[in-house]
Amino acid sequence: MRNFVIFLGACFIFGELAVASNPSSYYGVVGSVLASVAGCGWLMSPGISFVLLVLFSVNLGRILVGFVYSVS
């Protein structure tokens, strides 16, 4: 379990680095999706369930709005 939490933390950091470097808008969106999924999984490890679902829905909504804005 400890290794899985460390892996999720690393995925979160790499996702945020992908958003920060942002070579293309598509890669920025992929990095943002990776960071939100890894961050929500990281929050889920101590046992947060309902709050996790709400945060995940809000993060995916934010990602979709950013993706539509950057593509158009």
PDB file of N, CA, C and O in Angstrom:
ATOM      1  N   MET A   1       0.823  -1.196   0.000  1.00  0.00           N
ATOM      2  CA  MET A   1       0.000   0.000   0.000  1.00  0.00           C
ATOM      3  C   MET A   1       0.868   1.261   0.000  1.00  0.00           C
ATOM      4  O   MET A   1       0.550   2.256  -0.651  1.00  0.00           O
ATOM      5  N   ARG A   2       1.949   1.191   0.732  1.00  0.00           N
ATOM      6  CA  ARG A   2       2.836   2.359   0.812  1.00  0.00           C
ATOM      7  C   ARG A   2       3.430   2.681  -0.558  1.00  0.00           C
ATOM      8  O   ARG A   2       3.527   3.847  -0.942  1.00  0.00           O
ATOM      9  N   ASN A   3       3.823   1.648  -1.284  1.00  0.00           N
ATOM     10  CA  ASN A   3       4.390   1.869  -2.616  1.00  0.00           C
ATOM     11  C   ASN A   3       3.356   2.453  -3.569  1.00  0.00           C
ATOM     12  O   ASN A   3       3.688   3.287  -4.411  1.00  0.00           O
ATOM     13  N   PHE A   4       2.106   2.020  -3.439  1.00  0.00           N
ATOM     14  CA  PHE A   4       1.042   2.535  -4.298  1.00  0.00           C
ATOM     15  C   PHE A   4       0.791   4.014  -4.024  1.00  0.00           C
ATOM     16  O   PHE A   4       0.568   4.783  -4.959  1.00  0.00           O
ATOM     17  N   VAL A   5       0.825   4.419  -2.772  1.00  0.00           N
ATOM     18  CA  VAL A   5       0.633   5.826  -2.419  1.00  0.00           C
ATOM     19  C   VAL A   5       1.802   6.667  -2.939  1.00  0.00           C
ATOM     20  O   VAL A   5       1.598   7.786  -3.410  1.00  0.00           O
ATOM     21  N   ILE A   6       3.005   6.141  -2.856  1.00  0.00           N
ATOM     22  CA  ILE A   6       4.160   6.852  -3.401  1.00  0.00           C
ATOM     23  C   ILE A   6       4.041   6.964  -4.911  1.00  0.00           C
ATOM     24  O   ILE A   6       4.374   8.003  -5.481  1.00  0.00           O
ATOM     25  N   PHE A   7       3.568   5.901  -5.575  1.00  0.00           N
ATOM     26  CA  PHE A   7       3.358   5.930  -7.023  1.00  0.00           C
ATOM     27  C   PHE A   7       2.318   6.981  -7.406  1.00  0.00           C
ATOM     28  O   PHE A   7       2.506   7.705  -8.383  1.00  0.00           O
ATOM     29  N   LEU A   8       1.227   7.072  -6.651  1.00  0.00           N
ATOM     30  CA  LEU A   8       0.208   8.083  -6.932  1.00  0.00           C
ATOM     31  C   LEU A   8       0.755   9.493  -6.735  1.00  0.00           C
ATOM     32  O   LEU A   8       0.429  10.398  -7.503  1.00  0.00           O
ATOM     33  N   GLY A   9       1.575   9.680  -5.724  1.00  0.00           N
ATOM     34  CA  GLY A   9       2.199  10.984  -5.510  1.00  0.00           C
ATOM     35  C   GLY A   9       3.120  11.364  -6.651  1.00  0.00           C
ATOM     36  O   GLY A   9       3.152  12.520  -7.072  1.00  0.00           O
ATOM     37  N   ALA A  10       3.872  10.390  -7.154  1.00  0.00           N
ATOM     38  CA  ALA A  10       4.756  10.655  -8.288  1.00  0.00           C
ATOM     39  C   ALA A  10       3.953  10.972  -9.542  1.00  0.00           C
ATOM     40  O   ALA A  10       4.326  11.860 -10.309  1.00  0.00           O
ATOM     41  N   CYS A  11       2.850  10.252  -9.757  1.00  0.00           N
ATOM     42  CA  CYS A  11       1.989  10.533 -10.915  1.00  0.00           C
ATOM     43  C   CYS A  11       1.381  11.926 -10.812  1.00  0.00           C
ATOM     44  O   CYS A  11       1.246  12.624 -11.817  1.00  0.00           O
ATOM     45  N   PHE A  12       1.015  12.330  -9.606  1.00  0.00           N
ATOM     46  CA  PHE A  12       0.467  13.669  -9.410  1.00  0.00           C
ATOM     47  C   PHE A  12       1.507  14.734  -9.753  1.00  0.00           C
ATOM     48  O   PHE A  12       1.193  15.720 -10.421  1.00  0.00           O
ATOM     49  N   ILE A  13       2.725  14.538  -9.303  1.00  0.00           N
ATOM     50  CA  ILE A  13       3.784  15.511  -9.573  1.00  0.00           C
ATOM     51  C   ILE A  13       4.107  15.558 -11.063  1.00  0.00           C
ATOM     52  O   ILE A  13       4.278  16.641 -11.621  1.00  0.00           O
ATOM     53  N   PHE A  14       4.194  14.392 -11.717  1.00  0.00           N
ATOM     54  CA  PHE A  14       4.475  14.367 -13.153  1.00  0.00           C
ATOM     55  C   PHE A  14       3.335  14.976 -13.958  1.00  0.00           C
ATOM     56  O   PHE A  14       3.571  15.628 -14.975  1.00  0.00           O
ATOM     57  N   GLY A  15       2.100  14.766 -13.509  1.00  0.00           N
ATOM     58  CA  GLY A  15       0.970  15.392 -14.185  1.00  0.00           C
ATOM     59  C   GLY A  15       1.006  16.901 -14.075  1.00  0.00           C
ATOM     60  O   GLY A  15       0.731  17.602 -15.049  1.00  0.00           O
ATOM     61  N   GLU A  16       1.341  17.406 -12.905  1.00  0.00           N
ATOM     62  CA  GLU A  16       1.441  18.852 -12.735  1.00  0.00           C
ATOM     63  C   GLU A  16       2.616  19.431 -13.519  1.00  0.00           C
ATOM     64  O   GLU A  16       2.532  20.553 -14.019  1.00  0.00           O
ATOM     65  N   LEU A  17       3.707  18.681 -13.629  1.00  0.00           N
ATOM     66  CA  LEU A  17       4.821  19.139 -14.460  1.00  0.00           C
ATOM     67  C   LEU A  17       4.426  19.170 -15.935  1.00  0.00           C
ATOM     68  O   LEU A  17       4.860  20.054 -16.674  1.00  0.00           O
ATOM     69  N   ALA A  18       3.606  18.214 -16.364  1.00  0.00           N
ATOM     70  CA  ALA A  18       3.129  18.220 -17.745  1.00  0.00           C
ATOM     71  C   ALA A  18       2.230  19.424 -18.004  1.00  0.00           C
ATOM     72  O   ALA A  18       2.258  19.995 -19.095  1.00  0.00           O
ATOM     73  N   VAL A  19       1.435  19.813 -17.013  1.00  0.00           N
ATOM     74  CA  VAL A  19       0.592  20.997 -17.169  1.00  0.00           C
ATOM     75  C   VAL A  19       1.460  22.254 -17.187  1.00  0.00           C
ATOM     76  O   VAL A  19       1.211  23.171 -17.969  1.00  0.00           O
ATOM     77  N   ALA A  20       2.466  22.296 -16.335  1.00  0.00           N
ATOM     78  CA  ALA A  20       3.306  23.494 -16.240  1.00  0.00           C
ATOM     79  C   ALA A  20       4.169  23.681 -17.485  1.00  0.00           C
ATOM     80  O   ALA A  20       4.362  24.811 -17.932  1.00  0.00           O
ATOM     81  N   SER A  21       4.689  22.599 -18.049  1.00  0.00           N
ATOM     82  CA  SER A  21       5.532  22.736 -19.240  1.00  0.00           C
ATOM     83  C   SER A  21       4.682  23.047 -20.464  1.00  0.00           C
ATOM     84  O   SER A  21       5.078  23.865 -21.294  1.00  0.00           O
ATOM     85  N   ASN A  22       3.529  22.414 -20.589  1.00  0.00           N
ATOM     86  CA  ASN A  22       2.505  22.687 -21.597  1.00  0.00           C
ATOM     87  C   ASN A  22       3.073  22.906 -23.009  1.00  0.00           C
ATOM     88  O   ASN A  22       2.970  24.006 -23.552  1.00  0.00           O
ATOM     89  N   PRO A  23       3.671  21.860 -23.602  1.00  0.00           N
ATOM     90  CA  PRO A  23       4.163  22.019 -24.972  1.00  0.00           C
ATOM     91  C   PRO A  23       3.030  22.175 -25.983  1.00  0.00           C
ATOM     92  O   PRO A  23       3.215  22.819 -27.015  1.00  0.00           O
ATOM     93  N   SER A  24       1.891  21.612 -25.712  1.00  0.00           N
ATOM     94  CA  SER A  24       0.707  21.727 -26.554  1.00  0.00           C
ATOM     95  C   SER A  24      -0.501  21.675 -25.641  1.00  0.00           C
ATOM     96  O   SER A  24      -0.431  21.142 -24.533  1.00  0.00           O
ATOM     97  N   SER A  25      -1.606  22.227 -26.107  1.00  0.00           N
ATOM     98  CA  SER A  25      -2.797  22.236 -25.255  1.00  0.00           C
ATOM     99  C   SER A  25      -3.305  20.826 -24.993  1.00  0.00           C
ATOM    100  O   SER A  25      -3.863  20.560 -23.928  1.00  0.00           O
ATOM    101  N   TYR A  26      -3.122  19.922 -25.942  1.00  0.00           N
ATOM    102  CA  TYR A  26      -3.569  18.544 -25.740  1.00  0.00           C
ATOM    103  C   TYR A  26      -2.763  17.857 -24.644  1.00  0.00           C
ATOM    104  O   TYR A  26      -3.328  17.135 -23.821  1.00  0.00           O
ATOM    105  N   TYR A  27      -1.441  18.074 -24.624  1.00  0.00           N
ATOM    106  CA  TYR A  27      -0.627  17.476 -23.574  1.00  0.00           C
ATOM    107  C   TYR A  27      -0.915  18.100 -22.215  1.00  0.00           C
ATOM    108  O   TYR A  27      -0.826  17.428 -21.188  1.00  0.00           O
ATOM    109  N   GLY A  28      -1.256  19.366 -22.209  1.00  0.00           N
ATOM    110  CA  GLY A  28      -1.640  20.006 -20.955  1.00  0.00           C
ATOM    111  C   GLY A  28      -2.898  19.403 -20.379  1.00  0.00           C
ATOM    112  O   GLY A  28      -3.008  19.230 -19.165  1.00  0.00           O
ATOM    113  N   VAL A  29      -3.854  19.080 -21.242  1.00  0.00           N
ATOM    114  CA  VAL A  29      -5.104  18.466 -20.782  1.00  0.00           C
ATOM    115  C   VAL A  29      -4.836  17.049 -20.293  1.00  0.00           C
ATOM    116  O   VAL A  29      -5.389  16.634 -19.275  1.00  0.00           O
ATOM    117  N   VAL A  30      -4.000  16.307 -20.998  1.00  0.00           N
ATOM    118  CA  VAL A  30      -3.661  14.944 -20.564  1.00  0.00           C
ATOM    119  C   VAL A  30      -2.953  14.987 -19.215  1.00  0.00           C
ATOM    120  O   VAL A  30      -3.227  14.161 -18.344  1.00  0.00           O
ATOM    121  N   GLY A  31      -2.053  15.933 -19.039  1.00  0.00           N
ATOM    122  CA  GLY A  31      -1.377  16.082 -17.755  1.00  0.00           C
ATOM    123  C   GLY A  31      -2.333  16.471 -16.645  1.00  0.00           C
ATOM    124  O   GLY A  31      -2.186  16.022 -15.508  1.00  0.00           O
ATOM    125  N   SER A  32      -3.307  17.299 -16.966  1.00  0.00           N
ATOM    126  CA  SER A  32      -4.289  17.702 -15.961  1.00  0.00           C
ATOM    127  C   SER A  32      -5.195  16.538 -15.566  1.00  0.00           C
ATOM    128  O   SER A  32      -5.546  16.392 -14.396  1.00  0.00           O
ATOM    129  N   VAL A  33      -5.570  15.714 -16.536  1.00  0.00           N
ATOM    130  CA  VAL A  33      -6.369  14.518 -16.222  1.00  0.00           C
ATOM    131  C   VAL A  33      -5.559  13.562 -15.362  1.00  0.00           C
ATOM    132  O   VAL A  33      -6.073  13.020 -14.384  1.00  0.00           O
ATOM    133  N   LEU A  34      -4.285  13.348 -15.722  1.00  0.00           N
ATOM    134  CA  LEU A  34      -3.419  12.471 -14.940  1.00  0.00           C
ATOM    135  C   LEU A  34      -3.265  12.987 -13.511  1.00  0.00           C
ATOM    136  O   LEU A  34      -3.331  12.213 -12.556  1.00  0.00           O
ATOM    137  N   ALA A  35      -3.062  14.288 -13.369  1.00  0.00           N
ATOM    138  CA  ALA A  35      -2.885  14.863 -12.032  1.00  0.00           C
ATOM    139  C   ALA A  35      -4.159  14.765 -11.209  1.00  0.00           C
ATOM    140  O   ALA A  35      -4.089  14.502 -10.008  1.00  0.00           O
ATOM    141  N   SER A  36      -5.328  14.971 -11.824  1.00  0.00           N
ATOM    142  CA  SER A  36      -6.570  14.895 -11.051  1.00  0.00           C
ATOM    143  C   SER A  36      -6.883  13.463 -10.643  1.00  0.00           C
ATOM    144  O   SER A  36      -7.331  13.225  -9.521  1.00  0.00           O
ATOM    145  N   VAL A  37      -6.652  12.508 -11.538  1.00  0.00           N
ATOM    146  CA  VAL A  37      -6.906  11.103 -11.184  1.00  0.00           C
ATOM    147  C   VAL A  37      -5.940  10.644 -10.095  1.00  0.00           C
ATOM    148  O   VAL A  37      -6.350   9.988  -9.137  1.00  0.00           O
ATOM    149  N   ALA A  38      -4.665  10.985 -10.238  1.00  0.00           N
ATOM    150  CA  ALA A  38      -3.680  10.592  -9.229  1.00  0.00           C
ATOM    151  C   ALA A  38      -3.931  11.308  -7.906  1.00  0.00           C
ATOM    152  O   ALA A  38      -3.784  10.706  -6.842  1.00  0.00           O
ATOM    153  N   GLY A  39      -4.304  12.575  -7.959  1.00  0.00           N
ATOM    154  CA  GLY A  39      -4.588  13.309  -6.726  1.00  0.00           C
ATOM    155  C   GLY A  39      -5.805  12.765  -6.000  1.00  0.00           C
ATOM    156  O   GLY A  39      -5.811  12.673  -4.772  1.00  0.00           O
ATOM    157  N   CYS A  40      -6.829  12.407  -6.749  1.00  0.00           N
ATOM    158  CA  CYS A  40      -8.019  11.824  -6.112  1.00  0.00           C
ATOM    159  C   CYS A  40      -7.718  10.438  -5.560  1.00  0.00           C
ATOM    160  O   CYS A  40      -8.222  10.077  -4.496  1.00  0.00           O
ATOM    161  N   GLY A  41      -6.910   9.660  -6.260  1.00  0.00           N
ATOM    162  CA  GLY A  41      -6.497   8.365  -5.724  1.00  0.00           C
ATOM    163  C   GLY A  41      -5.647   8.514  -4.486  1.00  0.00           C
ATOM    164  O   GLY A  41      -5.728   7.706  -3.561  1.00  0.00           O
ATOM    165  N   TRP A  42      -4.823   9.565  -4.473  1.00  0.00           N
ATOM    166  CA  TRP A  42      -3.989   9.862  -3.314  1.00  0.00           C
ATOM    167  C   TRP A  42      -4.856  10.236  -2.123  1.00  0.00           C
ATOM    168  O   TRP A  42      -4.566   9.842  -0.993  1.00  0.00           O
ATOM    169  N   LEU A  43      -5.921  10.997  -2.368  1.00  0.00           N
ATOM    170  CA  LEU A  43      -6.848  11.335  -1.287  1.00  0.00           C
ATOM    171  C   LEU A  43      -7.663  10.135  -0.835  1.00  0.00           C
ATOM    172  O   LEU A  43      -8.065  10.055   0.326  1.00  0.00           O
ATOM    173  N   MET A  44      -7.908   9.206  -1.744  1.00  0.00           N
ATOM    174  CA  MET A  44      -8.714   8.042  -1.413  1.00  0.00           C
ATOM    175  C   MET A  44      -7.961   7.061  -0.518  1.00  0.00           C
ATOM    176  O   MET A  44      -8.594   6.267   0.178  1.00  0.00           O
ATOM    177  N   SER A  45      -6.649   7.091  -0.517  1.00  0.00           N
ATOM    178  CA  SER A  45      -5.870   6.125   0.253  1.00  0.00           C
ATOM    179  C   SER A  45      -6.166   6.161   1.756  1.00  0.00           C
ATOM    180  O   SER A  45      -6.179   5.096   2.371  1.00  0.00           O
ATOM    181  N   PRO A  46      -6.406   7.322   2.388  1.00  0.00           N
ATOM    182  CA  PRO A  46      -6.777   7.272   3.802  1.00  0.00           C
ATOM    183  C   PRO A  46      -8.227   6.876   4.046  1.00  0.00           C
ATOM    184  O   PRO A  46      -8.591   6.594   5.187  1.00  0.00           O
ATOM    185  N   GLY A  47      -9.066   6.845   3.015  1.00  0.00           N
ATOM    186  CA  GLY A  47     -10.438   6.389   3.190  1.00  0.00           C
ATOM    187  C   GLY A  47     -11.491   7.442   2.921  1.00  0.00           C
ATOM    188  O   GLY A  47     -12.646   7.245   3.299  1.00  0.00           O
ATOM    189  N   ILE A  48     -11.155   8.537   2.295  1.00  0.00           N
ATOM    190  CA  ILE A  48     -12.141   9.564   1.966  1.00  0.00           C
ATOM    191  C   ILE A  48     -12.898   9.105   0.734  1.00  0.00           C
ATOM    192  O   ILE A  48     -12.286   8.839  -0.301  1.00  0.00           O
ATOM    193  N   SER A  49     -14.232   9.006   0.824  1.00  0.00           N
ATOM    194  CA  SER A  49     -14.963   8.457  -0.319  1.00  0.00           C
ATOM    195  C   SER A  49     -15.897   9.475  -0.963  1.00  0.00           C
ATOM    196  O   SER A  49     -15.750   9.763  -2.151  1.00  0.00           O
ATOM    197  N   PHE A  50     -16.854  10.030  -0.219  1.00  0.00           N
ATOM    198  CA  PHE A  50     -17.836  10.934  -0.827  1.00  0.00           C
ATOM    199  C   PHE A  50     -17.189  12.231  -1.278  1.00  0.00           C
ATOM    200  O   PHE A  50     -17.482  12.728  -2.365  1.00  0.00           O
ATOM    201  N   VAL A  51     -16.321  12.774  -0.459  1.00  0.00           N
ATOM    202  CA  VAL A  51     -15.625  14.006  -0.814  1.00  0.00           C
ATOM    203  C   VAL A  51     -14.770  13.770  -2.053  1.00  0.00           C
ATOM    204  O   VAL A  51     -14.640  14.653  -2.901  1.00  0.00           O
ATOM    205  N   LEU A  52     -14.194  12.591  -2.155  1.00  0.00           N
ATOM    206  CA  LEU A  52     -13.389  12.248  -3.317  1.00  0.00           C
ATOM    207  C   LEU A  52     -14.218  12.282  -4.595  1.00  0.00           C
ATOM    208  O   LEU A  52     -13.769  12.812  -5.612  1.00  0.00           O
ATOM    209  N   LEU A  53     -15.406  11.730  -4.550  1.00  0.00           N
ATOM    210  CA  LEU A  53     -16.253  11.735  -5.743  1.00  0.00           C
ATOM    211  C   LEU A  53     -16.631  13.147  -6.158  1.00  0.00           C
ATOM    212  O   LEU A  53     -16.665  13.453  -7.350  1.00  0.00           O
ATOM    213  N   VAL A  54     -16.914  14.003  -5.198  1.00  0.00           N
ATOM    214  CA  VAL A  54     -17.267  15.385  -5.507  1.00  0.00           C
ATOM    215  C   VAL A  54     -16.061  16.115  -6.092  1.00  0.00           C
ATOM    216  O   VAL A  54     -16.189  16.817  -7.095  1.00  0.00           O
ATOM    217  N   LEU A  55     -14.904  15.958  -5.478  1.00  0.00           N
ATOM    218  CA  LEU A  55     -13.700  16.616  -5.982  1.00  0.00           C
ATOM    219  C   LEU A  55     -13.321  16.111  -7.368  1.00  0.00           C
ATOM    220  O   LEU A  55     -12.892  16.887  -8.221  1.00  0.00           O
ATOM    221  N   PHE A  56     -13.479  14.822  -7.588  1.00  0.00           N
ATOM    222  CA  PHE A  56     -13.152  14.255  -8.891  1.00  0.00           C
ATOM    223  C   PHE A  56     -14.085  14.808  -9.960  1.00  0.00           C
ATOM    224  O   PHE A  56     -13.642  15.111 -11.067  1.00  0.00           O
ATOM    225  N   SER A  57     -15.362  14.942  -9.647  1.00  0.00           N
ATOM    226  CA  SER A  57     -16.308  15.498 -10.615  1.00  0.00           C
ATOM    227  C   SER A  57     -15.994  16.961 -10.919  1.00  0.00           C
ATOM    228  O   SER A  57     -16.067  17.383 -12.073  1.00  0.00           O
ATOM    229  N   VAL A  58     -15.652  17.720  -9.911  1.00  0.00           N
ATOM    230  CA  VAL A  58     -15.314  19.126 -10.118  1.00  0.00           C
ATOM    231  C   VAL A  58     -14.037  19.251 -10.940  1.00  0.00           C
ATOM    232  O   VAL A  58     -13.956  20.091 -11.836  1.00  0.00           O
ATOM    233  N   ASN A  59     -13.040  18.421 -10.641  1.00  0.00           N
ATOM    234  CA  ASN A  59     -11.783  18.477 -11.392  1.00  0.00           C
ATOM    235  C   ASN A  59     -11.986  18.094 -12.846  1.00  0.00           C
ATOM    236  O   ASN A  59     -11.427  18.738 -13.733  1.00  0.00           O
ATOM    237  N   LEU A  60     -12.777  17.058 -13.113  1.00  0.00           N
ATOM    238  CA  LEU A  60     -13.011  16.666 -14.497  1.00  0.00           C
ATOM    239  C   LEU A  60     -13.815  17.729 -15.236  1.00  0.00           C
ATOM    240  O   LEU A  60     -13.595  17.938 -16.429  1.00  0.00           O
ATOM    241  N   GLY A  61     -14.725  18.395 -14.570  1.00  0.00           N
ATOM    242  CA  GLY A  61     -15.445  19.501 -15.198  1.00  0.00           C
ATOM    243  C   GLY A  61     -14.515  20.642 -15.554  1.00  0.00           C
ATOM    244  O   GLY A  61     -14.637  21.241 -16.623  1.00  0.00           O
ATOM    245  N   ARG A  62     -13.589  20.943 -14.665  1.00  0.00           N
ATOM    246  CA  ARG A  62     -12.605  21.994 -14.927  1.00  0.00           C
ATOM    247  C   ARG A  62     -11.717  21.617 -16.103  1.00  0.00           C
ATOM    248  O   ARG A  62     -11.386  22.460 -16.936  1.00  0.00           O
ATOM    249  N   ILE A  63     -11.338  20.357 -16.165  1.00  0.00           N
ATOM    250  CA  ILE A  63     -10.497  19.886 -17.254  1.00  0.00           C
ATOM    251  C   ILE A  63     -11.228  19.987 -18.579  1.00  0.00           C
ATOM    252  O   ILE A  63     -10.647  20.417 -19.575  1.00  0.00           O
ATOM    253  N   LEU A  64     -12.495  19.598 -18.606  1.00  0.00           N
ATOM    254  CA  LEU A  64     -13.256  19.655 -19.851  1.00  0.00           C
ATOM    255  C   LEU A  64     -13.450  21.092 -20.320  1.00  0.00           C
ATOM    256  O   LEU A  64     -13.381  21.363 -21.519  1.00  0.00           O
ATOM    257  N   VAL A  65     -13.689  22.008 -19.402  1.00  0.00           N
ATOM    258  CA  VAL A  65     -13.829  23.413 -19.790  1.00  0.00           C
ATOM    259  C   VAL A  65     -12.511  23.940 -20.349  1.00  0.00           C
ATOM    260  O   VAL A  65     -12.505  24.643 -21.360  1.00  0.00           O
ATOM    261  N   GLY A  66     -11.399  23.608 -19.704  1.00  0.00           N
ATOM    262  CA  GLY A  66     -10.102  24.036 -20.218  1.00  0.00           C
ATOM    263  C   GLY A  66      -9.778  23.412 -21.556  1.00  0.00           C
ATOM    264  O   GLY A  66      -9.178  24.064 -22.410  1.00  0.00           O
ATOM    265  N   PHE A  67     -10.159  22.174 -21.757  1.00  0.00           N
ATOM    266  CA  PHE A  67      -9.906  21.514 -23.024  1.00  0.00           C
ATOM    267  C   PHE A  67     -10.706  22.148 -24.151  1.00  0.00           C
ATOM    268  O   PHE A  67     -10.166  22.387 -25.231  1.00  0.00           O
ATOM    269  N   VAL A  68     -11.984  22.424 -23.918  1.00  0.00           N
ATOM    270  CA  VAL A  68     -12.812  23.053 -24.940  1.00  0.00           C
ATOM    271  C   VAL A  68     -12.305  24.455 -25.247  1.00  0.00           C
ATOM    272  O   VAL A  68     -12.284  24.861 -26.409  1.00  0.00           O
ATOM    273  N   TYR A  69     -11.896  25.198 -24.228  1.00  0.00           N
ATOM    274  CA  TYR A  69     -11.377  26.542 -24.440  1.00  0.00           C
ATOM    275  C   TYR A  69     -10.077  26.528 -25.242  1.00  0.00           C
ATOM    276  O   TYR A  69      -9.877  27.366 -26.121  1.00  0.00           O
ATOM    277  N   SER A  70      -9.193  25.571 -24.938  1.00  0.00           N
ATOM    278  CA  SER A  70      -7.908  25.553 -25.631  1.00  0.00           C
ATOM    279  C   SER A  70      -8.034  25.027 -27.056  1.00  0.00           C
ATOM    280  O   SER A  70      -7.246  25.418 -27.916  1.00  0.00           O
ATOM    281  N   VAL A  71      -8.983  24.168 -27.328  1.00  0.00           N
ATOM    282  CA  VAL A  71      -9.139  23.629 -28.675  1.00  0.00           C
ATOM    283  C   VAL A  71      -9.828  24.638 -29.583  1.00  0.00           C
ATOM    284  O   VAL A  71      -9.490  24.737 -30.762  1.00  0.00           O
ATOM    285  N   SER A  72     -10.784  25.384 -29.053  1.00  0.00           N
ATOM    286  CA  SER A  72     -11.548  26.309 -29.905  1.00  0.00           C
ATOM    287  C   SER A  72     -10.802  27.585 -30.214  1.00  0.00           C
ATOM    288  O   SER A  72     -11.323  28.450 -30.918  1.00  0.00           O
TER     289      SER A  72
END
